Amino acid sequence: MKPSSLMEQTLFVILPSVSTAAARKKLLLLSRWAPLFEEAGVRLVALAPDPHILLQQESLFLHLSFPLISDPFQECASHFGCLQTRMVFGTEQKVCVASLVLCSETSKEPSLILRHVLPESLLRILMKAQKLRWISLEKCALALVDNPYSCC
């Protein structure tokens, strides 16, 4: 495991909420794969618009091995372009969509943004990345976008 100071990239996992079963599955999956990310020099960080106290409770309950950070005003999601306008109770609201954002420590702009990522897609991305021995997480994810069933 690399110390956090030697991490070369950060993978932000943006979730619409942690209060759904799908979000919990995604968090548990990420927690299981976190050591592989760390070995590859990728720091894992999850973001959600839920209140800090709820995220802290979920993190403790699920025994997460990576930070789960509150983005209550969706500033990070907005910065990465991961917001979508939806009708909620008859009014338009901006809500964040499940996304993966890969950022390098040496660049100000993300090297990869995948929006509308489902838990199954995330699993395929991780499996493909492991199969490729982390040659390039960007290439793996882009290959998945071109052919979503290539690594099942």
Residue frames relative to the residue before (quaternion, step in Angstrom):
aa qw qx qy qz dx dy dz
M 1.0000 0.0000 0.0000 0.0000 0.00 0.00 0.00
K 0.3412 -0.7441 0.5379 0.2014 3.57 -0.88 0.94
P 0.4995 -0.6102 0.5008 0.3568 3.59 -1.09 0.60
S 0.6281 -0.5774 0.3611 0.3765 3.59 -1.08 0.67
S 0.6078 0.5644 -0.3665 0.4216 3.60 1.11 -0.51
L 0.7044 0.4444 -0.2668 0.4849 3.61 1.21 -0.41
M 0.4233 0.7016 -0.4726 0.3244 3.58 1.25 0.06
E 0.3254 -0.7802 0.5124 0.1513 3.54 -0.86 1.03
Q 0.7995 0.1396 -0.0427 0.5827 3.56 1.10 -0.70
T 0.2184 -0.7398 0.6165 0.1579 3.54 -1.30 0.40
L 0.1783 -0.7572 0.6204 0.0999 3.55 -0.91 0.96
F 0.1654 -0.7759 0.6053 0.0648 3.56 -0.55 1.24
V 0.1401 -0.7530 0.6393 0.0687 3.55 -0.87 1.01
I 0.1262 -0.8090 0.5734 0.0302 3.56 -0.40 1.26
L 0.0879 -0.8084 0.5820 -0.0080 3.55 -0.70 1.17
P 0.5085 -0.6447 0.4681 0.3265 3.62 -1.03 0.69
S 0.7655 -0.1350 0.1178 0.6179 3.57 1.17 -0.64
V 0.3467 -0.7154 0.5535 0.2484 3.57 -1.22 0.37
S 0.5527 0.6488 -0.3766 0.3631 3.57 1.27 -0.01
T 0.6127 0.5308 -0.3648 0.4579 3.62 1.24 0.15
A 0.6137 -0.5524 0.4150 0.3822 3.56 -1.21 0.47
A 0.6336 0.5379 -0.3337 0.4448 3.60 1.00 -0.79
A 0.6578 0.4995 -0.3133 0.4687 3.59 0.96 -0.81
R 0.6442 0.5132 -0.3280 0.4628 3.59 0.98 -0.77
K 0.6231 0.5293 -0.3372 0.4668 3.58 1.03 -0.77
K 0.6545 0.5133 -0.3095 0.4609 3.55 0.96 -0.88
L 0.6598 0.5055 -0.3073 0.4634 3.59 0.97 -0.85
L 0.6530 0.5031 -0.3146 0.4708 3.59 0.98 -0.81
L 0.6258 0.5289 -0.3242 0.4728 3.57 1.04 -0.79
L 0.6666 0.4957 -0.2981 0.4702 3.57 0.90 -0.92
S 0.6418 0.5282 -0.3294 0.4479 3.57 0.97 -0.80
R 0.6411 0.5249 -0.3169 0.4616 3.56 1.05 -0.78
W 0.7421 0.4014 -0.2078 0.4951 3.58 1.06 -0.80
A 0.4139 0.7518 -0.4483 0.2500 3.62 1.20 -0.20
P 0.6518 0.5122 -0.3528 0.4339 3.66 0.84 -0.74
L 0.6333 0.5193 -0.3367 0.4646 3.60 1.06 -0.67
F 0.6108 0.5315 -0.3464 0.4738 3.57 1.05 -0.73
E 0.6765 0.5104 -0.2948 0.4415 3.57 0.86 -1.01
E 0.6434 0.5216 -0.3209 0.4593 3.59 0.97 -0.83
A 0.6939 0.4636 -0.2612 0.4851 3.55 1.12 -0.71
G 0.5396 -0.6428 0.3975 0.3710 3.60 1.26 -0.02
V 0.5472 0.5892 -0.3993 0.4405 3.56 1.23 0.51
R 0.2657 -0.7459 0.5949 0.1385 3.57 -0.68 1.16
L 0.2421 -0.7768 0.5713 0.1074 3.56 -0.91 0.95
V 0.0566 0.7812 -0.6171 0.0758 3.59 -0.86 1.01
A 0.1686 -0.7766 0.5998 0.0930 3.59 -0.85 0.97
L 0.1290 -0.7802 0.6107 0.0426 3.56 -1.07 0.87
A 0.0768 0.7744 -0.6254 0.0573 3.56 -1.08 0.77
P 0.5163 -0.6692 0.4381 0.3060 3.60 -1.10 0.62
D 0.4451 0.7075 -0.4476 0.3179 3.59 1.26 -0.03
P 0.6269 -0.5408 0.3953 0.3978 3.61 -1.19 0.44
H 0.6516 -0.5577 0.3642 0.3630 3.54 -1.15 0.74
I 0.6601 0.5255 -0.3227 0.4290 3.59 0.88 -0.90
L 0.6417 0.5137 -0.3214 0.4702 3.61 1.01 -0.78
L 0.6595 0.5039 -0.3069 0.4659 3.58 0.96 -0.87
Q 0.6302 0.5290 -0.3280 0.4641 3.55 1.03 -0.77
Q 0.6516 0.5102 -0.3077 0.4696 3.59 0.97 -0.85
E 0.6617 0.4990 -0.3044 0.4696 3.59 0.93 -0.90
S 0.6377 0.5374 -0.3217 0.4484 3.57 0.98 -0.87
L 0.6775 0.4711 -0.2826 0.4891 3.58 0.95 -0.87
F 0.6597 0.5245 -0.3027 0.4451 3.58 0.93 -0.91
L 0.7551 0.3791 -0.1985 0.4968 3.59 0.96 -0.91
H 0.3471 -0.7576 0.4779 0.2779 3.61 1.33 -0.13
L 0.1309 0.8256 -0.5348 0.1232 3.57 0.85 0.98
S 0.3107 -0.7669 0.5395 0.1557 3.55 -1.05 0.81
F 0.6924 0.3731 -0.2634 0.5585 3.58 1.26 0.34
P 0.6078 -0.5837 0.3827 0.3788 3.61 -1.14 0.46
L 0.1544 -0.7313 0.6597 0.0785 3.52 -1.19 0.79
I 0.0646 -0.8590 0.5061 -0.0432 3.55 -0.16 1.35
S 0.4257 -0.7002 0.5230 0.2344 3.54 -1.04 0.87
D 0.0538 -0.7565 0.6518 0.0013 3.54 -1.02 0.96
P 0.0646 -0.8850 0.4584 0.0503 3.60 0.76 1.12
F 0.7373 0.3580 -0.2274 0.5259 3.60 1.08 -0.57
Q 0.4307 -0.7480 0.4078 0.2977 3.56 1.38 0.27
E 0.2283 0.8063 -0.5136 0.1844 3.57 1.08 0.71
C 0.6656 0.4825 -0.3060 0.4802 3.60 0.95 -0.84
A 0.6437 0.5138 -0.3227 0.4664 3.58 0.92 -0.88
S 0.6524 0.5088 -0.3062 0.4709 3.58 1.00 -0.81
H 0.6323 0.5494 -0.3235 0.4402 3.58 0.97 -0.89
F 0.7401 0.3896 -0.2156 0.5039 3.58 1.01 -0.85
G 0.5052 -0.6759 0.4145 0.3407 3.60 1.25 0.09
C 0.4764 0.6934 -0.4131 0.3487 3.58 1.14 0.61
L 0.5041 0.6069 -0.4505 0.4179 3.56 1.09 0.71
Q 0.1059 -0.7744 0.6223 0.0437 3.51 -1.17 0.68
T 0.3893 -0.7038 0.5393 0.2496 3.58 -1.04 0.74
R 0.0356 0.7885 -0.6106 0.0648 3.56 -0.84 1.06
M 0.4623 -0.6333 0.5359 0.3130 3.51 -1.26 0.43
V 0.0133 0.7825 -0.6202 0.0527 3.56 -0.70 1.13
F 0.8287 -0.1288 0.0185 0.5444 3.55 -0.50 1.24
G 0.7579 -0.4269 0.2004 0.4507 3.56 0.89 0.99
T 0.7089 0.3738 -0.2733 0.5319 3.62 1.21 0.07
E 0.4887 -0.6502 0.4966 0.3029 3.54 -1.14 0.66
Q 0.0400 0.7867 -0.6142 0.0482 3.56 -0.90 0.96
K 0.4092 -0.6676 0.5621 0.2664 3.52 -1.22 0.61
V 0.0132 0.7852 -0.6178 0.0411 3.56 -0.78 1.07
C 0.4441 -0.6847 0.4940 0.2998 3.57 -1.04 0.65
V 0.2942 -0.7335 0.5902 0.1646 3.52 -1.21 0.65
A 0.6008 -0.5644 0.4159 0.3840 3.57 -1.12 0.67
S 0.1035 0.8111 -0.5576 0.1431 3.55 -0.67 1.15
L 0.2420 -0.7086 0.6369 0.1835 3.51 -1.36 0.38
V 0.0255 -0.7855 0.6182 -0.0164 3.57 -0.87 0.96
L 0.1348 -0.7939 0.5912 0.0450 3.57 -0.66 1.15
C 0.0398 -0.8049 0.5914 -0.0282 3.56 -0.69 1.14
S 0.3294 -0.7215 0.5770 0.1948 3.54 -1.09 0.78
E 0.5539 -0.6131 0.4496 0.3394 3.56 -1.15 0.62
T 0.7122 0.4711 -0.2522 0.4552 3.59 1.13 -0.60
S 0.7330 0.3752 -0.2225 0.5219 3.60 1.23 -0.23
K 0.4487 -0.6897 0.4998 0.2705 3.56 -1.09 0.70
E 0.7123 0.4134 -0.2441 0.5120 3.59 1.17 -0.55
P 0.5452 -0.6111 0.4500 0.3563 3.61 -1.06 0.65
S 0.3946 -0.7130 0.5240 0.2476 3.57 -1.08 0.68
L 0.7969 0.0707 -0.0329 0.5990 3.58 1.24 -0.32
I 0.0198 0.7630 -0.6460 0.0082 3.56 -1.05 0.85
L 0.0156 -0.7701 0.6375 -0.0162 3.57 -0.76 1.09
R 0.1433 -0.8048 0.5732 0.0561 3.58 -0.64 1.11
H 0.8076 0.2489 -0.2105 0.4915 3.57 -1.27 0.44
V 0.2607 0.7820 -0.5195 0.2251 3.58 0.92 0.93
L 0.2425 -0.7683 0.5806 0.1176 3.56 -0.77 1.09
P 0.6641 -0.5108 0.3437 0.4241 3.63 -1.13 0.44
E 0.6440 0.5211 -0.3333 0.4502 3.60 1.00 -0.79
S 0.6408 0.5121 -0.3209 0.4735 3.60 1.02 -0.79
L 0.6327 0.5291 -0.3305 0.4588 3.55 0.97 -0.83
L 0.6410 0.5178 -0.3254 0.4639 3.57 0.95 -0.85
R 0.6585 0.4987 -0.3173 0.4659 3.61 0.93 -0.84
I 0.6228 0.5289 -0.3433 0.4631 3.60 1.00 -0.77
L 0.6877 0.4849 -0.2881 0.4572 3.58 0.86 -0.95
M 0.6436 0.5152 -0.3257 0.4629 3.58 0.99 -0.82
K 0.6569 0.5014 -0.3067 0.4723 3.56 0.97 -0.87
A 0.6410 0.5211 -0.3288 0.4577 3.60 0.96 -0.83
Q 0.6548 0.4952 -0.3201 0.4728 3.58 0.96 -0.80
K 0.6377 0.5396 -0.3195 0.4473 3.57 0.98 -0.87
L 0.7112 0.4327 -0.2440 0.4975 3.57 1.05 -0.81
R 0.3892 -0.7414 0.4544 0.3039 3.57 1.36 0.03
W 0.6268 -0.5986 0.3165 0.3856 3.55 1.02 0.94
I 0.1707 0.7919 -0.5644 0.1589 3.59 1.04 0.72
S 0.7654 -0.1977 0.1450 0.5950 3.55 0.92 -0.90
L 0.3419 -0.7487 0.5317 0.1998 3.55 -0.49 1.16
E 0.6161 0.5509 -0.3532 0.4384 3.60 1.05 -0.71
K 0.6736 0.4919 -0.3037 0.4605 3.60 0.85 -0.96
C 0.6308 0.5401 -0.3266 0.4514 3.55 0.99 -0.84
A 0.6998 0.4654 -0.2771 0.4657 3.59 0.80 -0.98
L 0.6552 0.4998 -0.3195 0.4677 3.58 0.97 -0.76
A 0.6111 0.5304 -0.3468 0.4743 3.59 1.08 -0.68
L 0.6409 0.5242 -0.3167 0.4628 3.56 1.03 -0.77
V 0.6342 0.5199 -0.3315 0.4665 3.58 1.03 -0.78
D 0.6621 0.5048 -0.3059 0.4617 3.60 0.99 -0.84
N 0.7993 0.0221 0.0275 0.5999 3.58 1.00 -0.84
P 0.2341 -0.8478 0.4557 0.1372 3.59 0.23 1.26
Y 0.7327 0.4113 -0.2493 0.4814 3.60 1.12 -0.44
S 0.3921 0.7615 -0.4454 0.2608 3.58 1.29 0.16
C 0.7987 0.2893 -0.1509 0.5055 3.59 1.03 -0.57
C 0.3458 0.7328 -0.5156 0.2785 3.58 1.10 0.56
